[in-house]
Amino acid sequence: MSVSPDLPSSSVSVLPTNSSPTMAPGTYCTLFEGDEGKCDAVIIVKRVTASLSLIGCIFMIAVIWLFKKYQFFAQRLILYLSIAALCDSIAYLMGDQHPDGALCDFQAFWLTFFDWCVLLWVSCITVNLFFNAVRQTKTDRYELIYHIVCWGLSLVIACLPFIADHYGPAGAWCWIAGDQATLWRFFIWYGPLFVIIFLMFVVYTYIIIHVNRKVKAWEGTYDPDTERSKQLLKEEIKPLIAYPFIYLIISIFPLINRIQNAVSNDPIFALVILHALTSPLQGAVNAIVYGLDKETRSRLTWTQIKMALQRRYSEPARIQEYLPETDFPEMAPDIPKEEQQMENQHIPEENMPNTDDKLPLADN
């Protein structure tokens, strides 16, 4: 999420509540006592990592579209996650540091909204895997509910900081600022984030324990459900168990930076850089975890991609009867002339047999 605190108190004049610090003309750097060199370095790091995430999201969306993976519900969930992460990457790519105003508020709202969308879609994928692996129930009917929760709840949370104008310049980009910034940052984002990460650890651990117990209980015998569980554990669950760890890693530096912001008005350049390096990486991480599974990697060859594109843009095959041309009568089927006349003869509609009538039963 956002990077750093407002300008240190040593370089800020006395301002009214919720006002932005007065900076030198032509600069909006509110970090490191207005050192634009360091601010530019943070911006560059942020844009590079956001660009990697943008590329990762485009790759994910392209693979799902090209190989028609969206026909499967689990892959549609990953598609929705990729779209949210794509928009989140755009938020991190938005311009330089903005002064307080409508554009800054829009960037802060956009960032909060899509950060929450990404987190909630990851949570839905986890819940969906739990239902499939543990409860063994189909979850397609929950698709609309997932949309309402992910987009609707994110919208409500993103609108909360508009109360008392809590959006504003917050370092290298716009986010939650003001006198109660620390409280709002932990209430809006960091508190729920780490609670959800902890719950993901619990859910994935339970899924693995449950599937392992089921597999061991049927050892030595062939059972279709057991084979399915083994395949599920090998190809779907084990790769995803790394995701909470990765999510924790990319969230820990922003949390440390926020804690430092809460206890000191002097930002640490290294922490700010690490924050800018890890926060926009969600799209790239999603592409690695969800998009580079064994099946997808096996299809990422030029031959497979070319065939998929041809299937995408070629006309669908039509199944119809083929009648040989009269130029080659020797190859034409030997159809009696009477049958040809009957085929060409028009039967009036009133003389057509009534197929609804039941046929008489044959006498024994």
Secondary structure, DSSP 4 states (H G I P E B T S, - for coil): -----S--GGG-----TTPPPP--TT----SGGG-HHHHHHHHHHHHHHHHHHHHHHHHHHHHHHHTTGGGSHHHHHHHHHHHHHHHHHHHHHS-SPPPSSHHHHHHHHHHHHHHHHHHHHHHHHHHHHHIIIII----GGGHHHHHIIIIIIHHHHHHGGGTTT-EEE-SSSEEE-STTHHHHHIIIIIHHHHHHHHHHHHHHHHHHHHHHHHHHHTTTS--HHHHHHHHHIIIIIHHHHHHHHHHHHHHHHHHHHHHHHHH-SS--HHHHHHHHHHGGGHHHHHHHHHH--HHHHHH-SHHHHHHHHHHHHSPPP--------TT-GGGS----HHHHHHHHSPPPGGGS--TTSPPPPPP-
